[in-house]
């Protein structure tokens, strides 16, 4: 097996074990305050790691902070609507519509 396959399997196993243990023990044992505080930073960190390259980089890896970046243009009204409404489904629909419109007009 190649090292990439082994690495992927180990990452998958680690992810599975973390989720299985947290589900199995999470309801029974109280989490220490330090762990709960640390876990509160995971969601924003993962979201930033996923959205950052999509919003701020072009397909060839250069920084694209201009009006020709449809993802960045669509993200602005979508983020404002998400902040205002705090509803997931309408935000996703608006994001898809904004991105489609930006792709069409650019």
ROSE-4610 file (N, C-alpha, C; in Angstrom, 1 decimal, always signed):
// ROSE-4610
residu = [X/X/X/X/X/X/X/X/X/X/X/X/X/X/X/X/X/X/X/X/X/X/X/X/X/X/X/X/X/X/X/X/X/X/X/X/X/X/X/X/X/X/X/X/X/X/X/X/X/X/X/X/X/X/X/X/X/X/X/X/X/X/X/X/X/X/X/X/X/X/X/X/X/X/X/X/X/X/X/X/X/X/X/X/X/X/X/X/X/X/X/X/X/X/X/X/X/X/X/X/X/X/X/X/X/X/X/X/X/X/X/X/X/X/X/X/X/X/X/X/X/X/X/X/X/X/X/X/X/X/X/X/X/X/X/X/X/X/X/X/X/X/X/X/X/X/X/X/X/X/X/X/X/X/X/X/X/X/X/X/X/X/X/X/X/X/X/X/X/X/X/X/X/X/X/X/X/X/X/X/X/X/X/X/X/X/X/X/X/X/X/X/X/X/X/X/X/X/X/X/X/X/X/X/X/X/X/X/X/X/X/X/X/X/X/X/X/X/X/X/X/X/X/X/X/X/X/X/X/X/X/X/X/X/X/X/X/X/X/X/X/X/X/X/X/X/X/X/X/X/X/X/X/X/X/X/X/X/X/X/X/X/X/X/X/X/X/X/X/X/X/X/X/X/X/X/X/X/X/X/X/X/X/X/X/X/X/X/X/X/X/X/X/X/X/X/X/X/X/X/X/X/X/X/X/X/X/X/X/X/X/X/X/X/X/X/X/X]
num = [1/1/1/2/2/2/3/3/3/4/4/4/5/5/5/6/6/6/7/7/7/8/8/8/9/9/9/10/10/10/11/11/11/12/12/12/13/13/13/14/14/14/15/15/15/16/16/16/17/17/17/18/18/18/19/19/19/20/20/20/21/21/21/22/22/22/23/23/23/24/24/24/25/25/25/26/26/26/27/27/27/28/28/28/29/29/29/30/30/30/31/31/31/32/32/32/33/33/33/34/34/34/35/35/35/36/36/36/37/37/37/38/38/38/39/39/39/40/40/40/41/41/41/42/42/42/43/43/43/44/44/44/45/45/45/46/46/46/47/47/47/48/48/48/49/49/49/50/50/50/51/51/51/52/52/52/53/53/53/54/54/54/55/55/55/56/56/56/57/57/57/58/58/58/59/59/59/60/60/60/61/61/61/62/62/62/63/63/63/64/64/64/65/65/65/66/66/66/67/67/67/68/68/68/69/69/69/70/70/70/71/71/71/72/72/72/73/73/73/74/74/74/75/75/75/76/76/76/77/77/77/78/78/78/79/79/79/80/80/80/81/81/81/82/82/82/83/83/83/84/84/84/85/85/85/86/86/86/87/87/87/88/88/88/89/89/89/90/90/90/91/91/91/92/92/92/93/93/93/94/94/94/95/95/95/96/96/96/97/97/97/98/98/98/99/99/99/100/100/100/101/101/101/102/102/102/103/103/103/104/104/104/105/105/105/106/106/106]
x = [+0.8/+0.0/+0.9/+0.4/+1.2/+1.0/+1.9/+1.9/+0.6/+0.1/-1.1/-2.3/-2.4/-3.5/-3.4/-2.3/-2.1/-2.5/-2.0/-2.3/-3.8/-4.4/-5.9/-6.6/-6.2/-6.9/-6.7/-5.5/-5.2/-6.1/-6.2/-7.0/-8.4/-8.9/-10.3/-10.6/-9.6/-9.7/-9.8/-8.9/-8.8/-10.1/-10.6/-11.9/-13.0/-13.1/-14.1/-14.0/-12.8/-12.7/-13.0/-12.6/-13.0/-14.5/-15.2/-16.6/-17.3/-16.9/-17.5/-17.3/-16.1/-15.9/-16.7/-16.8/-17.5/-19.0/-19.5/-20.9/-21.2/-20.3/-20.4/-20.3/-19.3/-19.0/-19.6/-19.9/-20.3/-21.6/-22.5/-23.7/-23.6/-22.6/-22.5/-21.5/-20.4/-19.4/-19.4/-19.2/-19.1/-17.8/-17.8/-16.5/-15.9/-14.6/-13.9/-14.1/-14.0/-14.2/-13.2/-11.9/-10.9/-11.1/-11.6/-11.9/-13.1/-14.1/-15.3/-14.9/-14.0/-13.6/-12.8/-11.9/-11.1/-12.0/-13.0/-13.9/-14.7/-14.9/-15.7/-15.0/-13.7/-12.9/-12.8/-13.2/-13.0/-13.9/-15.2/-16.1/-15.7/-15.4/-14.9/-13.6/-12.7/-11.4/-11.6/-12.5/-12.7/-13.4/-14.4/-15.1/-14.2/-13.3/-12.4/-11.4/-11.0/-10.1/-10.7/-12.0/-12.7/-13.1/-13.6/-14.0/-12.9/-11.9/-10.8/-10.3/-9.8/-9.3/-10.4/-11.6/-12.7/-13.0/-13.0/-13.4/-12.2/-11.0/-9.9/-8.9/-9.0/-8.0/-8.7/-8.0/-8.5/-8.1/-8.5/-8.2/-6.7/-5.9/-4.5/-3.7/-4.4/-3.7/-3.4/-3.7/-3.3/-4.5/-4.1/-5.1/-6.1/-7.4/-8.3/-9.3/-8.9/-9.7/-10.3/-10.9/-11.4/-12.9/-13.4/-14.8/-15.1/-14.0/-14.2/-14.2/-14.3/-14.3/-15.8/-16.5/-17.9/-18.2/-17.3/-17.5/-17.5/-16.6/-16.5/-17.7/-18.1/-19.3/-20.5/-20.7/-21.9/-21.8/-20.6/-20.5/-21.0/-20.8/-21.2/-22.7/-23.6/-25.0/-25.4/-24.8/-25.2/-24.8/-23.6/-23.2/-24.1/-24.4/-25.3/-26.7/-27.2/-28.5/-28.5/-27.4/-27.3/-27.2/-26.5/-26.4/-27.7/-28.5/-29.8/-30.8/-30.9/-32.0/-31.7/-30.5/-30.1/-30.8/-31.1/-31.8/-31.0/-30.8/-29.8/-30.4/-31.5/-32.0/-32.2/-32.9/-32.9/-31.6/-30.6/-29.3/-28.6/-28.8/-28.2/-28.8/-30.1/-30.8/-30.3/-30.2/-29.7/-28.3/-27.5/-26.1/-25.9/-26.7/-26.7/-27.2/-28.2/-28.8/-27.7/-27.1/-26.1/-24.9/-24.5/-23.3/-23.6/-24.8/-25.3/-25.3/-25.9/-26.0/-24.6/-23.7/-22.4/-21.6/-21.8/-21.2/-21.7/-23.0/-23.7/-23.2/-23.2/-22.9/-21.4/-20.5/-19.1/-18.6]
y = [-1.2/+0.0/+1.2/+2.2/+3.5/+4.2/+5.2/+5.9/+6.8/+7.3/+8.1/+7.3/+6.0/+5.2/+4.9/+4.6/+4.4/+5.6/+6.8/+8.0/+8.3/+8.1/+8.3/+7.4/+6.1/+5.2/+5.6/+6.0/+6.4/+7.6/+8.6/+9.8/+9.4/+8.5/+8.0/+7.3/+6.4/+5.7/+6.7/+7.6/+8.6/+9.4/+9.8/+10.5/+9.7/+8.4/+7.5/+7.3/+7.1/+6.8/+8.1/+9.2/+10.4/+10.6/+10.4/+10.6/+9.5/+8.3/+7.2/+7.3/+7.7/+7.9/+9.1/+10.2/+11.3/+11.0/+10.2/+9.8/+8.8/+7.9/+6.9/+7.5/+8.3/+8.9/+10.3/+11.0/+12.4/+12.6/+11.7/+11.8/+11.4/+10.5/+9.9/+10.7/+11.1/+11.8/+13.3/+14.1/+15.5/+15.9/+16.8/+17.2/+18.3/+18.2/+19.3/+20.6/+21.7/+23.0/+23.4/+23.0/+23.2/+22.6/+21.3/+20.6/+21.2/+21.6/+22.3/+23.6/+24.3/+25.6/+25.4/+24.4/+24.1/+23.6/+22.8/+22.3/+23.5/+24.5/+25.7/+26.4/+26.2/+26.8/+25.9/+24.7/+23.8/+24.2/+24.4/+24.8/+26.0/+27.1/+28.3/+28.0/+27.2/+26.9/+26.1/+25.1/+24.2/+25.0/+25.8/+26.6/+27.6/+28.2/+29.1/+28.4/+27.2/+26.4/+26.0/+25.7/+25.3/+26.4/+27.5/+28.6/+29.6/+29.7/+30.6/+30.4/+29.2/+29.0/+29.2/+28.8/+28.9/+30.3/+31.2/+32.6/+33.4/+33.2/+34.1/+33.7/+32.5/+32.0/+31.7/+31.9/+31.5/+30.1/+29.6/+28.2/+27.9/+28.9/+28.6/+29.0/+29.3/+29.5/+30.9/+31.9/+33.3/+33.9/+34.9/+35.6/+36.4/+36.2/+36.8/+37.7/+38.8/+39.8/+40.9/+40.4/+41.4/+41.1/+42.0/+41.8/+40.7/+40.0/+38.9/+37.6/+37.6/+36.3/+36.1/+35.2/+34.9/+34.4/+33.6/+33.1/+34.2/+35.1/+36.2/+37.1/+37.4/+38.3/+37.6/+36.3/+35.6/+35.5/+35.4/+35.2/+36.5/+37.6/+38.9/+38.9/+38.9/+38.9/+37.7/+36.5/+35.3/+35.4/+35.9/+36.0/+37.1/+38.2/+39.1/+38.6/+37.8/+37.2/+36.1/+35.4/+34.4/+35.0/+36.1/+36.8/+37.4/+37.9/+38.5/+37.5/+36.4/+35.5/+34.3/+33.9/+32.8/+31.5/+31.4/+30.2/+29.5/+28.2/+27.6/+27.4/+26.8/+26.5/+27.7/+28.8/+29.9/+30.5/+30.4/+30.9/+30.1/+28.8/+28.0/+28.3/+28.4/+28.7/+30.1/+31.1/+32.4/+32.3/+31.5/+31.4/+30.8/+29.7/+29.1/+30.1/+30.8/+31.8/+32.9/+33.4/+34.5/+34.0/+32.8/+32.2/+32.0/+31.4/+31.2/+32.5/+33.5/+34.9/+35.4/+35.3/+35.9/+35.1/+33.8/+33.1/+33.4/+33.7/+34.0/+35.4/+36.4/+37.7/+38.0/+37.2/+37.4/+36.6]
z = [+0.0/+0.0/+0.0/-0.7/-0.8/+0.6/+0.8/+2.0/+2.1/+0.9/+0.9/+1.3/+0.9/+1.3/+2.8/+3.3/+4.8/+5.6/+5.1/+5.8/+5.8/+4.7/+4.6/+5.5/+5.5/+6.4/+7.9/+8.3/+9.6/+10.0/+9.1/+9.4/+9.5/+8.7/+8.8/+10.1/+10.5/+11.7/+12.9/+12.9/+14.0/+14.1/+13.0/+12.9/+13.5/+13.1/+13.5/+15.0/+15.5/+17.0/+17.8/+17.3/+18.1/+18.1/+17.0/+17.0/+17.8/+17.7/+18.4/+19.9/+20.3/+21.8/+22.3/+21.6/+22.1/+22.1/+21.2/+21.3/+22.4/+22.6/+23.6/+25.0/+25.2/+26.5/+26.8/+25.7/+25.9/+26.7/+26.6/+27.4/+28.9/+29.1/+30.4/+31.3/+30.7/+31.5/+31.2/+32.2/+32.0/+31.4/+30.4/+29.8/+30.7/+30.9/+31.7/+30.9/+31.7/+31.1/+30.1/+30.3/+29.3/+28.0/+28.0/+26.8/+26.1/+26.9/+26.3/+25.6/+26.3/+25.7/+24.5/+24.5/+23.3/+22.2/+22.4/+21.4/+20.8/+21.5/+21.0/+19.9/+19.8/+18.7/+17.5/+17.5/+16.4/+15.2/+15.5/+14.4/+13.6/+14.3/+13.5/+12.8/+13.4/+12.7/+11.5/+11.6/+10.4/+9.3/+9.7/+8.7/+8.0/+8.8/+8.1/+7.2/+7.6/+6.8/+5.5/+5.5/+4.3/+3.4/+4.0/+3.2/+2.7/+3.5/+3.1/+1.7/+1.4/+0.0/-1.1/-0.8/-1.8/-2.1/-1.0/-1.2/-1.7/-1.3/-1.5/-2.5/-3.0/-4.0/-5.3/-6.4/-7.7/-8.0/-9.1/-9.5/-9.6/-9.9/-10.1/-8.8/-7.7/-6.4/-6.1/-7.0/-6.7/-5.9/-5.1/-4.3/-5.2/-5.1/-5.9/-5.1/-4.7/-4.0/-4.9/-6.0/-6.9/-7.3/-8.1/-8.5/-9.5/-9.9/-10.8/-10.1/-8.8/-8.0/-7.6/-8.4/-8.1/-6.7/-6.1/-4.8/-3.8/-3.9/-3.0/-3.1/-4.3/-4.5/-4.0/-4.1/-3.6/-2.1/-1.5/-0.1/+0.7/+0.2/+0.9/+1.2/+0.2/+0.6/+1.4/+1.1/+1.8/+3.3/+3.6/+5.0/+5.7/+5.0/+5.7/+5.9/+5.0/+5.2/+6.3/+6.3/+7.4/+8.8/+8.9/+10.1/+10.5/+9.6/+9.8/+10.2/+9.4/+9.5/+10.5/+10.6/+11.4/+11.0/+9.7/+9.2/+8.1/+8.3/+7.4/+6.0/+5.8/+4.5/+3.6/+4.0/+3.1/+2.8/+3.8/+3.5/+2.4/+2.5/+1.4/+0.1/+0.0/-1.2/-1.8/-0.9/-1.4/-1.8/-1.1/-1.6/-2.9/-3.2/-4.5/-5.6/-5.3/-6.3/-6.5/-5.5/-5.7/-6.4/-6.1/-6.8/-8.3/-8.6/-9.9/-10.7/-10.1/-10.7/-11.0/-10.0/-10.2/-11.3/-11.4/-12.5/-13.8/-13.9/-15.1/-15.6/-14.7/-15.1/-15.2/-14.6/-14.7/-15.9]
